[in-house]
Amino acid sequence: MRAVTPRPLFEAGRVTLEYVTVGIAPWGAATVAAVEAGRNDDDIKNKLCPPVVFSGSIADVLGLVYAAMSGLVARLREPDLMAWNEGCRLNPARGAADHLDDTRVADAFASMMTNTGRALRNLKQRAPGAAAPLHASS
C-alpha cells in the first residue's frame, strides 16, 4: 500500500479537494466551498478544513478521526459557518437542534459538549501526526 501524504487544501492560487468530513463527499465539498468563499487567509482556511485522509490502514484511523473532529469543531466555532452548516441540506445532522425538546436529543448534545474536548485531547496524544497542522505554502 502506498503512503498517503496529506497536503493543505488551500494554497496560493490553488484549492486541493480532499475529504474534510467522514464519508460524505458532497457535504465535504460544499464545506470546502463555503470556507473558500467566506475567508481570505489560507492558513485560517486550512485550520477550518484539515484534510481527512483515508489511507486504507487501520493504523491511521485515529488521525483521520482527529482531523475530522477538529475541523468540525473549528468550523462550528465560527458563527457564519455554524449557520451555514445547520442550513446545508447535505449535512446529515441538519435540523437535529430543532429537536431539543426530545430528551434523547438534548442528552446527546449535552454528552457531545461534555466529551468532545476530552476526545480531541485523547486523539491528539494517540494519533501519529495529529497535532501537526498543515499550512499553506508561502
Buried (B, 14 or more C-beta within 10 A) or exposed (E): EEEEEBBBBBBEEEBEEBBBBBEBEEBBBBBBEBBBEBBEEBBBBBBBBBBBBBBEEEEBEBBBBBBBBBBBEBBEEBEEBEEBBBEBEBBEEBEBEEEEEEEEBEEBBEEEEEEBEEBBEEBBEEBEEBEEEBEBEE
